[in-house]
């Protein structure tokens, strides 16, 4: 089938004149694709009215998929709390627009909406970035007048000259020729100490003669705790051990004791004992301050011998279940791994569909047979591979007696306490692996399936990274993330019935700073304000405290003078009238009150005086422009207090107003520049300690670059090649270069899909085999070292509908379900009908249900009832749309949906008999296919009457 794609061109011009190379200010993220800077503001939050003012620029607008993916990636990395973020998106009647300072623009790229949200698009007013179903995207949202949210700012790099930033790095005021590593700075940890484990070594543990043929004296165990800080001068390190619950009560570890040795930030403990277990931290200190590290726990792992006692015999009926308990006294499942042997340690028990070794140490039989009789031995070994010097231990044998019985079918039964999450001694941590186990007995032996349950008790497939092991009885979820939390359902089934139990997976999330501290270099007498914020940001779960140079601040221990200048309000610290003696390292500590895990955000305060200097930020000596262009001159001298800026032109004070503007950050902009504006521009910075000045000479040329292309357009058929023309000339005989933007993103000319291969017209863009994704705005930019001109074309591509999103099955009855989905892009033609197909647990091929014509609601959220289904059937659905150009892509498969049970649809076929003996009647029939069972536990009833009887 050939689809016709129709392309239409629309054309516009734009002119820009260069000034000088700019870059994103501190705290802004650059996206090369759009040549723009983005700032994610979590503090202070703002309402929809004030956010743009705090930005000093426009709020975010998203005009392409790469830009959307860029925002998604930054939010995934920096916002574990998944808040809603304000953008410039607003609803205008039935349409959504981005609101810019230059005026509103309609959404060019509209695929950022999250599933199941478009029903709100006609009633909500704001477009925010939100988080649903494990992804970031657009949500229609009503921001209340007093509701404050984080927000996202955006500014083109070429416009950053007007952005004011008060940030000063710790290198502020230092000579520019100092190497980075030699910049004087207080310590900050770049390697935090980690929890450590050690095993106890003694002859009791090793056993008589020792398991490995070695003695205690020949084994040397060394535990190393490590911390490293970046500092200059190089830091000195001190290790402390916690005695009570407060860091202030910690005791300094003496590195000169016989079993202790310290080298730099490494603390080594030789042959640690139980007395060495506990909580440790280190301090790094130099002339500029002292920092404190995270607390770590040194823990002893004990692998003792099993108790020497007779074990109770386990008696089980054949084809029934059995459990053999390991009976080991260390029940910390994250310390140990288990193995089982039968008869002796030479015959290891292998896991099969009938046998399962749980991480709790027990051996489970879903069904035993005569061959399972015998003596079973449990063996334990430490999990930590670095502690494999600890020998494994084996138990006495446990006898399993199996009584011979006939196997009778029975429904599955999931064992009590299963499914279960391991480890059980604590919650699994973010980034670790979690194991979920499920074990059931029954005959025939059950099979297992796992689902995720959402808040509405709907079943969803497992995440793609999930791993199923041991006949699906063990579910491994690697690299745990917050999205993995929730309810998991284990389903065990055989031909008799289906049973299920659920378990909730929770994750230990250590505090993560989403608003960390930044270094501050302040003027004498000003106000220090530091705000920190950690996730989880629940006031009932996180407790904040503050440290200065490694010492915790306690209000009751402050002097009256200190109390008059210092204010601490939870996670906000302020000091009035700062002085050089306030210099040092400040740390905000966030402690999770549920597990007592503490994390620090660290920054240095430096209070200075400095005469103005251009040493690191020299002004450019010359700038060139053309008449009518925009010239910006950056003036950013260092100084403390911050220098007052004054501008001169040809040594005469510069009057602002009209086309001349001086920004609060000191930069100068001249719009619509003319020949008479040429001259020498001098910036002077002054503070109480001196002044400094530098100059830039501006040359103005009468003419610049001119676009001379003539726009054109034509219909384009799928897979044909199109050429978008672009040509220009430079009046000043300057070299011209051409590049293209697609939806405001710089287009990569890969010489595959896109080419600029005409030597006579180097600006022309050739698009090879045009596809739907090529729709959008193309901008040709003709550039010289002085200015640039651009022209834009709008290319619209039409064709079959895009894929539908969010197909869901709800309200299942015996023979019908309700289906919902969100309509995608129509690609220029109305949808004629929707095609519905299904997959069930009774067949492996897709069944066609029909083509359905459904009016398209304004919110593109379609709901319909599908009838004619089978009862008690596990269905999955997919849908695709068709318009005049053809059929579109199939949707993603819906989550499973089970219809309610009913009586069988049809009677058994093939009823007959014959061949019986005297007194026996032989009756045969074809088993009813499972498609027509319509319920579990199908049984047959046989009715018999003698030939000739009528009853």
Residue pairs with C-beta under 8 A, 6 or more apart in sequence:
1 886
2 717
2 718
3 718
3 799
3 800
3 885
3 886
4 715
4 717
4 718
4 798
4 799
4 885
5 716
5 717
5 718
5 770
5 772
5 797
5 798
5 799
5 885
6 715
6 716
6 796
6 797
6 798
6 828
7 713
7 714
7 715
7 716
7 722
7 770
7 795
7 796
7 797
8 713
8 794
8 795
8 796
9 711
9 712
9 713
9 724
9 793
9 794
9 795
10 792
10 793
10 794
11 711
11 791
11 792
11 793
12 791
12 792
13 707
13 789
13 790
13 791
13 792
14 779
14 789
14 790
14 791
14 792
15 628
15 629
15 704
15 787
15 788
15 789
15 790
16 158
16 629
16 630
16 787
16 788
16 789
16 790
17 625
17 626
17 628
17 629
17 630
17 631
17 673
17 704
17 786
17 787
17 788
18 624
18 625
18 629
18 785
18 786
18 787
18 788
19 161
19 623
19 625
19 630
19 631
19 632
19 633
20 620
20 623
20 632
20 633
20 634
22 157
22 158
22 160
22 161
22 632
22 634
23 30
23 157
23 160
24 30
24 37
24 157
24 160
25 37
25 160
25 163
25 165
25 167
26 165
26 167
26 169
27 39
27 165
27 167
28 37
28 38
28 39
28 153
28 155
28 160
28 163
29 37
29 38
29 39
29 40
29 74
30 36
30 37
30 38
30 157
31 37
31 38
31 67
31 70
32 746
33 64
33 66
33 67
33 70
33 745
33 746
34 63
34 64
34 67
34 156
34 744
34 745
34 746
35 156
35 157
35 158
35 746
36 154
36 155
36 156
36 157
37 154
37 155
37 156
37 157
37 160
38 60
38 70
38 71
38 74
38 152
38 153
38 154
39 55
39 152
39 153
39 154
40 74
40 75
40 78
40 79
40 85
40 150
40 152
41 51
41 54
41 55
41 150
41 151
41 152
41 153
42 79
42 150
42 514
42 515
42 533
43 515
43 531
43 533
44 54
44 148
45 148
45 149
45 150
45 151
46 54
46 86
46 148
46 149
46 151
47 143
47 144
47 145
47 146
47 147
47 148
47 149
48 86
48 126
48 143
51 59
51 86
51 149
51 151
52 58
52 59
52 88
54 151
54 153
55 151
55 153
55 155
56 153
56 162
56 163
56 164
57 101
57 153
57 154
57 155
57 159
57 162
57 163
58 88
58 99
58 100
58 101
58 153
58 154
58 155
59 86
59 87
59 88
59 99
59 151
59 152
59 153
59 154
60 71
60 85
60 87
60 88
60 129
60 151
60 152
60 153
60 154
61 87
61 88
61 89
61 98
61 99
61 100
61 105
61 154
62 68
62 71
62 87
62 98
62 109
62 112
63 98
63 108
63 109
63 743
63 744
63 745
64 108
64 109
64 742
64 743
64 744
64 745
64 776
65 109
65 111
66 745
67 109
67 743
67 744
67 745
68 109
68 111
68 112
68 137
71 129
71 136
71 152
72 135
72 136
72 137
75 85
75 129
75 131
75 136
76 136
78 514
79 85
79 131
79 150
79 514
80 482
80 509
80 512
80 514
80 535
81 514
81 535
81 536
81 537
82 130
82 131
82 482
83 149
83 150
84 128
84 129
84 130
84 139
84 141
84 149
84 150
85 128
85 129
85 130
85 149
85 150
85 151
85 152
86 126
86 128
86 143
86 149
86 150
86 151
86 152
87 98
87 126
87 127
87 128
87 129
87 151
87 152
88 98
88 99
88 100
89 96
89 97
89 98
89 99
89 107
89 126
89 127
89 128
89 138
90 96
90 97
90 98
90 99
90 104
90 125
90 126
90 127
91 97
91 121
91 122
91 124
91 125
91 126
91 127
91 140
92 104
94 122
94 858
95 106
95 107
96 106
96 107
96 110
96 121
96 127
97 104
97 105
97 106
97 107
98 104
98 105
98 107
108 743
108 776
108 777
109 743
109 776
110 825
111 825
112 137
112 138
113 121
113 137
113 138
113 139
114 130
114 132
114 133
114 135
114 137
114 138
114 139
115 132
115 133
115 805
115 806
115 822
116 132
116 806
116 808
116 822
116 861
117 132
117 138
117 139
117 140
118 140
118 822
118 859
118 860
118 861
119 859
119 861
120 139
120 140
120 859
121 140
121 859
122 858
122 859
123 140
124 140
124 141
124 142
125 140
125 141
125 142
125 143
126 140
126 141
126 142
126 143
127 138
127 139
127 140
127 141
128 138
128 139
128 141
128 143
128 149
129 136
129 137
129 138
129 139
129 152
130 136
130 137
130 138
130 139
130 141
132 139
134 463
134 483
143 149
155 163
161 632
161 634
161 663
161 667
161 669
162 663
162 665
162 667
162 669
163 665
164 663
164 664
164 665
165 665
167 518
168 519
168 520
168 521
168 522
169 519
169 521
170 183
170 185
170 519
170 521
170 604
170 606
171 178
171 183
172 521
172 606
172 608
172 610
172 638
172 640
173 521
173 608
173 610
173 613
173 638
173 640
174 183
174 184
175 615
176 615
176 616
181 232
182 232
183 232
184 232
184 233
184 287
184 288
185 230
185 231
185 232
185 288
185 604
186 231
186 286
186 288
186 289
186 290
186 291
186 584
186 585
186 604
187 229
187 230
187 231
187 235
187 284
187 285
187 286
187 288
187 289
187 290
187 291
187 585
188 229
188 230
188 231
188 291
188 585
188 602
188 604
189 227
189 228
189 229
189 230
189 284
189 291
189 293
189 294
189 600
189 602
190 228
190 229
190 230
191 226
191 227
191 228
191 265
192 227
192 293
192 294
192 296
193 225
193 226
193 227
193 280
193 281
193 282
193 293
193 294
193 296
194 226
194 296
195 296
195 297
195 298
195 299
196 223
196 224
196 225
196 296
196 297
196 298
196 299
197 298
197 299
197 300
197 301
197 384
197 386
197 387
198 221
198 223
198 272
198 276
198 298
198 299
198 300
198 301
198 387
199 205
199 221
199 300
199 301
199 302
199 303
199 382
199 387
199 389
199 390
200 273
200 274
200 300
200 301
200 302
200 390
201 216
201 219
201 221
201 271
201 389
201 390
202 216
203 210
203 215
203 216
204 304
204 305
205 303
205 304
205 305
205 390
205 391
206 212
206 214
206 215
206 216
206 391
207 305
207 391
210 216
210 391
211 391
211 392
212 391
219 389
220 270
220 271
221 270
221 271
221 272
221 389
222 268
222 269
222 270
222 271
223 268
223 269
223 272
223 276
223 298
224 266
224 267
224 268
224 269
225 239
225 266
225 267
225 269
225 280
225 282
225 296
225 298
226 265
226 266
226 267
227 237
227 265
227 282
227 284
227 293
228 264
228 265
229 235
229 237
229 265
229 284
229 291
231 284
231 286
231 288
232 286
233 286
233 287
234 286
235 284
235 285
235 286
236 284
236 285
236 286
237 262
237 264
237 265
237 282
237 283
237 284
237 285
238 252
238 282
238 283
238 285
239 252
239 253
239 255
239 262
239 267
239 280
239 281
239 282
240 247
240 250
240 251
240 252
240 253
240 280
240 281
240 282
240 283
241 250
241 251
241 253
241 278
241 279
241 280
242 249
242 250
242 278
242 279
242 280
242 281
242 295
243 249
243 250
243 251
246 552
247 281
247 292
247 295
247 552
248 551
248 552
248 554
250 281
253 260
253 262
253 267
253 280
254 260
255 261
255 262
255 267
258 270
259 269
259 270
259 271
259 272
260 267
260 268
260 269
260 270
261 267
261 268
261 270
262 268
265 282
265 284
267 280
267 282
269 276
269 298
272 298
272 300
274 300
276 298
276 300
277 298
277 299
277 300
278 297
278 298
279 295
279 296
279 297
279 298
280 295
280 296
280 297
280 298
281 292
281 293
281 294
281 295
281 296
282 292
282 293
283 290
283 291
283 292
283 293
283 550
284 290
284 291
284 293
285 291
285 549
285 550
288 583
288 584
288 585
288 604
288 606
289 549
289 583
289 584
289 585
289 604
290 549
290 550
290 551
290 584
290 585
291 550
291 585
291 587
291 600
291 602
292 547
292 550
292 587
292 600
293 600
294 598
294 599
294 600
295 598
301 335
301 382
301 384
301 387
301 390
302 330
303 330
303 336
303 380
303 381
303 382
303 390
303 391
303 392
303 393
304 329
304 330
304 393
305 393
306 327
306 328
306 378
306 393
306 394
306 395
306 396
307 327
307 329
308 396
309 396
310 396
311 327
311 395
311 396
311 397
311 398
311 399
312 398
313 398
313 399
313 400
313 401
314 322
314 323
314 324
314 398
314 399
314 400
314 401
315 401
315 403
316 322
316 365
316 368
316 400
316 401
316 402
316 403
317 368
317 402
317 403
317 405
318 368
318 369
318 370
318 402
318 403
318 404
318 405
318 406
318 407
319 367
319 368
319 369
319 405
319 406
319 407
319 408
319 443
320 367
320 368
320 405
320 441
320 443
321 364
321 365
321 366
321 367
321 368
321 413
321 441
322 364
322 365
322 368
322 372
322 400
322 402
323 362
323 363
323 364
323 365
323 415
324 340
324 362
324 363
324 376
324 378
324 398
324 400
325 361
325 362
325 398
326 338
326 361
326 362
326 363
326 378
326 380
326 395
327 378
327 395
328 336
328 361
328 378
328 380
328 393
328 395
330 336
330 380
331 360
331 361
331 424
331 425
332 423
332 425
333 359
333 360
333 361
333 422
333 423
333 424
333 425
334 383
334 422
334 423
334 425
334 426
335 382
335 383
335 384
335 425
336 361
336 380
336 381
336 382
336 383
337 359
337 380
337 381
337 382
337 383
338 357
338 358
338 359
338 361
338 378
338 379
338 380
338 381
339 348
339 349
339 357
339 378
339 379
339 381
340 348
340 349
340 357
340 363
340 376
340 377
340 378
340 379
341 347
341 348
341 349
341 376
341 377
341 379
341 394
342 349
342 374
342 375
342 376
342 377
343 374
343 375
344 377
345 377
345 379
345 394
349 355
349 357
349 363
349 376
351 357
351 470
351 471
352 471
353 366
353 445
353 471
354 365
354 366
354 367
354 368
354 445
355 363
355 364
355 365
355 366
356 363
356 364
356 366
356 439
356 470
356 473
357 363
357 364
358 364
358 420
358 437
358 439
359 422
359 423
359 435
359 437
360 420
360 422
360 424
361 378
361 380
363 376
363 378
364 415
364 439
364 441
365 372
365 441
366 439
366 440
366 441
366 442
366 445
366 446
367 407
367 441
367 442
367 443
367 445
368 400
368 402
369 402
370 402
370 404
372 400
372 402
373 400
373 401
373 402
374 399
374 400
375 397
375 398
375 399
375 400
376 397
376 398
376 399
376 400
377 394
377 395
377 396
377 397
377 398
378 394
378 395
378 398
379 392
379 393
379 394
379 395
380 392
380 393
381 388
381 390
381 392
382 388
382 390
407 443
408 443
409 443
409 444
409 494
409 495
409 496
410 442
410 443
410 496
411 442
411 494
411 496
411 497
411 499
411 937
412 440
412 441
412 442
412 446
412 492
412 493
412 494
412 496
412 497
412 498
412 499
413 440
413 441
413 442
413 499
414 438
414 439
414 440
414 490
414 492
414 499
414 500
414 501
415 439
415 440
415 441
418 437
418 438
418 439
418 440
418 490
418 501
418 503
419 436
419 437
419 438
419 488
419 490
419 501
419 502
419 503
420 436
420 437
420 438
420 503
421 428
421 434
421 435
421 436
421 503
421 505
422 434
422 435
422 436
422 437
426 508
426 595
427 506
427 507
427 508
427 595
428 434
428 480
428 505
428 507
428 508
429 480
429 507
429 508
429 509
429 510
430 480
430 481
430 482
430 507
430 508
430 509
430 510
431 479
431 480
431 481
432 479
432 480
433 476
433 477
433 478
433 479
433 480
434 476
434 477
434 480
434 484
434 505
434 507
435 474
435 475
435 476
435 477
436 450
436 474
436 475
436 476
436 477
436 488
436 490
436 503
436 505
437 473
437 474
437 475
438 448
438 450
438 473
438 474
438 475
438 490
438 492
438 501
439 473
440 446
440 448
440 492
440 499
442 492
442 494
442 496
443 494
444 494
444 495
445 494
446 492
446 493
446 494
447 471
447 472
447 492
447 493
447 494
448 471
448 472
448 473
448 490
448 491
448 492
449 472
449 490
449 491
449 493
450 462
450 466
450 468
450 472
450 475
450 488
450 489
450 490
450 491
451 459
451 460
451 461
451 462
451 488
451 489
451 491
451 896
452 459
452 460
452 461
452 462
452 463
452 486
452 487
452 488
452 489
453 459
453 460
453 486
453 487
453 488
453 489
453 502
454 460
454 486
454 487
458 808
458 810
458 895
459 489
459 895
459 896
460 895
461 895
461 896
462 475
463 477
463 483
463 484
465 477
465 478
465 479
466 475
466 476
466 477
467 475
467 476
467 477
467 478
468 474
468 475
468 476
469 475
469 476
475 488
475 490
477 484
477 505
480 507
482 507
482 509
484 505
484 507
485 505
485 506
485 507
486 504
486 505
487 502
487 503
487 504
487 505
488 502
488 503
488 504
488 505
489 500
489 501
489 502
490 500
490 501
490 502
490 503
491 498
491 499
491 500
492 498
492 499
492 500
493 499
496 936
496 937
497 936
497 937
498 936
508 595
508 597
509 535
509 536
509 592
510 592
510 597
510 599
511 534
511 535
511 536
511 542
511 590
511 591
511 592
511 597
511 598
511 599
512 534
512 535
512 599
513 532
513 533
513 534
513 535
513 588
513 590
513 599
513 601
514 533
514 534
514 535
514 537
515 531
515 532
515 533
516 532
516 601
516 603
517 530
517 532
517 586
517 587
517 588
517 601
517 602
517 603
518 603
519 603
519 604
519 605
519 606
520 528
520 530
520 603
520 604
520 605
520 606
521 606
521 607
521 608
521 640
522 528
522 578
522 605
522 606
522 607
522 608
522 640
523 607
523 608
523 609
523 640
523 641
523 642
524 578
524 579
524 580
524 607
524 608
524 609
524 640
525 577
525 578
525 579
526 577
526 578
527 574
527 575
527 576
527 577
527 578
528 573
528 574
528 575
528 578
528 582
528 605
529 572
529 573
529 574
530 572
530 573
530 574
530 586
530 588
530 603
531 571
531 572
531 573
532 544
532 571
532 588
532 590
532 601
533 571
534 542
534 544
534 571
534 590
534 599
534 601
536 542
536 592
540 593
541 592
541 593
541 594
542 590
542 591
542 592
542 593
543 590
543 591
543 593
544 570
544 571
544 588
544 589
544 590
544 591
545 552
545 553
545 588
545 589
545 591
546 552
546 553
546 568
546 573
546 586
546 587
546 588
546 589
547 553
547 585
547 586
547 587
547 589
547 600
548 584
548 585
548 586
548 587
549 584
549 585
550 585
550 587
552 589
553 566
553 568
555 563
555 568
558 566
564 576
565 575
565 576
565 577
566 573
566 574
566 575
567 573
567 574
567 575
567 576
568 574
571 588
571 590
573 586
573 588
575 582
578 605
578 607
579 607
580 607
580 608
582 605
582 607
583 604
583 605
583 606
583 607
584 604
584 605
585 602
585 603
585 604
586 602
586 603
586 604
586 605
587 600
587 601
587 602
587 603
588 600
588 601
589 598
589 599
589 600
590 598
590 599
590 600
590 601
591 597
591 598
592 598
608 640
609 640
609 689
610 638
610 639
610 640
610 689
611 639
611 687
611 689
611 690
611 691
611 692
612 637
612 638
612 639
612 643
612 685
612 686
612 687
612 689
612 690
612 691
612 692
613 637
613 638
613 639
613 692
614 637
614 638
614 685
614 692
614 694
615 638
616 638
617 634
617 636
617 637
617 638
618 694
619 633
619 634
619 635
619 683
619 694
619 695
619 696
620 633
620 634
620 696
621 695
621 696
621 697
622 696
622 697
622 698
622 699
623 631
623 633
623 696
623 697
623 698
623 699
624 698
624 699
624 700
624 701
624 785
624 786
625 631
625 673
625 698
625 699
625 700
625 701
625 786
625 787
626 700
626 701
626 702
626 703
626 704
626 705
626 786
626 787
627 673
627 674
627 675
627 700
627 701
627 702
627 703
627 704
628 672
628 673
628 674
629 672
629 673
629 704
629 787
630 669
630 670
630 671
630 672
630 673
631 669
631 670
631 673
631 677
631 698
632 667
632 668
632 669
632 670
633 667
633 668
633 669
633 681
633 683
633 696
633 698
634 667
635 645
635 647
635 666
635 667
635 668
635 683
635 685
635 694
636 665
636 666
636 667
637 643
637 666
637 683
637 685
637 692
637 694
639 685
639 687
639 689
639 692
640 687
641 687
641 688
642 687
643 666
643 685
643 686
643 687
643 691
643 692
644 685
644 686
644 687
645 662
645 666
645 683
645 684
645 685
646 653
646 683
646 684
646 686
647 653
647 654
647 662
647 668
647 681
647 682
647 683
647 684
648 654
648 681
648 682
648 684
649 679
649 680
649 681
649 682
650 679
650 680
651 680
651 682
654 660
654 662
654 668
654 681
656 662
659 670
659 671
659 672
659 673
659 677
660 668
660 669
660 670
661 668
661 669
661 670
661 671
662 668
663 669
666 683
666 685
668 681
668 683
670 677
670 698
673 698
673 700
674 700
675 700
675 702
677 698
677 700
678 698
678 699
678 700
679 697
679 698
680 695
680 696
680 697
680 698
681 695
681 696
681 697
681 698
682 693
682 694
682 695
683 693
683 694
683 695
683 696
684 691
684 692
684 693
685 691
685 692
685 693
701 732
701 786
702 731
703 731
703 732
704 730
704 731
704 732
704 784
704 786
704 787
704 789
705 728
705 729
705 730
705 731
705 734
705 736
705 782
705 783
705 784
705 787
705 788
705 789
706 728
706 729
706 730
706 731
706 789
707 726
707 727
707 728
707 780
707 782
707 789
707 790
707 791
708 727
708 728
708 729
709 725
709 726
709 727
709 728
709 763
709 780
709 791
710 725
711 725
711 791
711 793
712 725
714 722
716 722
716 770
716 797
718 769
718 770
718 771
718 799
719 769
719 770
720 769
720 770
721 766
721 767
721 768
721 769
721 770
722 766
722 767
722 770
722 795
723 764
723 765
723 766
723 767
724 764
724 765
724 767
724 778
724 780
724 793
724 795
725 761
725 763
725 764
726 738
726 740
726 761
726 763
726 764
726 765
726 780
726 782
726 791
727 761
727 763
727 764
728 736
728 738
728 763
728 782
728 789
729 736
730 736
730 784
732 784
732 786
734 784
734 785
734 786
735 784
735 785
736 782
736 783
736 784
737 782
737 783
737 784
738 756
738 762
738 763
738 780
738 781
738 782
738 783
739 746
739 747
739 781
739 783
740 746
740 747
740 749
740 754
740 756
740 765
740 778
740 779
740 780
740 781
741 747
741 777
741 778
741 779
741 781
741 790
742 776
742 777
742 778
742 779
743 776
743 777
744 777
744 779
747 754
747 765
747 778
748 754
749 755
749 756
751 757
752 768
753 767
753 768
753 769
754 765
754 766
754 767
754 768
755 765
755 766
755 768
756 762
756 763
756 764
756 765
756 766
757 766
758 764
758 766
763 780
763 782
765 778
765 780
767 774
770 797
771 797
772 797
772 799
772 802
772 827
774 795
774 797
775 795
775 796
775 797
776 794
776 795
777 792
777 793
777 794
777 795
778 792
778 793
778 794
778 795
779 790
779 791
779 792
779 793
780 790
780 791
780 792
780 793
781 788
781 789
781 790
782 788
782 789
782 790
796 828
797 827
798 827
798 828
798 829
798 885
799 827
799 828
799 885
799 886
800 827
800 881
800 882
800 883
800 885
800 886
800 887
800 888
801 823
801 824
801 825
801 826
801 827
801 831
801 880
801 881
801 882
801 883
801 887
801 888
802 824
802 825
802 826
802 827
802 888
802 889
803 824
803 880
803 888
803 889
803 890
803 891
803 892
804 821
804 822
804 823
804 824
804 834
804 879
804 880
804 881
804 891
805 821
805 822
805 824
805 891
805 892
806 820
806 821
806 822
807 819
807 820
807 821
807 877
807 878
807 879
807 891
807 892
807 893
807 894
808 819
808 820
808 821
808 894
808 895
809 817
809 818
809 819
809 875
809 876
809 877
809 894
809 895
809 896
809 897
810 817
810 818
810 819
810 820
810 897
811 817
811 818
812 897
812 898
812 899
812 900
813 899
813 900
814 871
814 899
814 900
814 901
814 902
814 934
815 867
815 868
815 869
815 870
815 871
815 899
815 902
816 865
816 866
816 867
816 868
816 869
816 899
817 865
817 866
817 869
817 875
817 897
817 899
818 863
818 864
818 865
818 866
819 836
819 863
819 864
819 865
819 866
819 877
819 879
819 894
820 861
820 862
820 863
820 864
821 861
821 862
821 879
821 891
822 860
822 861
822 862
823 831
823 856
823 860
823 861
823 862
823 881
824 881
824 888
826 883
827 883
827 885
827 888
828 885
829 883
829 884
829 885
830 856
830 883
830 884
831 856
831 881
831 882
831 883
832 853
832 882
832 883
832 884
833 851
833 852
833 853
833 854
833 881
833 882
834 851
834 852
834 853
834 854
834 862
834 879
834 880
834 881
834 882
835 848
835 850
835 851
835 852
835 879
835 880
835 881
835 882
835 887
836 848
836 849
836 850
836 852
836 866
836 877
836 878
836 879
837 846
837 847
837 848
837 849
837 877
837 878
837 879
837 890
838 846
838 847
838 849
838 869
838 875
838 876
838 877
838 878
839 845
839 846
839 847
839 875
839 876
839 877
839 878
839 893
840 847
840 870
840 873
840 874
840 875
840 876
840 931
841 873
841 874
842 870
842 873
842 929
842 930
842 931
843 931
846 878
849 866
849 868
851 882
852 864
854 862
854 864
856 862
866 877
869 875
869 899
870 899
870 905
870 931
870 932
870 934
871 899
871 900
871 901
871 902
871 905
871 934
871 935
872 898
872 899
872 900
872 901
872 902
872 933
872 934
872 935
872 936
873 898
873 899
873 931
873 934
874 896
874 897
874 898
875 896
875 897
875 898
875 899
876 893
876 894
876 895
876 896
876 897
877 893
877 894
877 897
878 890
878 891
878 892
878 893
878 894
879 890
879 891
880 887
880 888
880 889
880 890
880 891
881 887
881 888
882 888
901 934
901 935
901 936
902 934
902 935
903 934
903 935
904 928
904 932
904 933
904 934
904 935
904 938
905 932
905 934
906 928
906 932
908 925
908 926
908 927
908 928
908 940
909 925
909 926
910 924
910 925
910 926
911 923
911 924
911 925
912 923
912 924
912 925
913 921
913 922
913 923
913 924
914 922
915 922
916 922
921 944
923 942
923 944
925 940
928 938
945 951
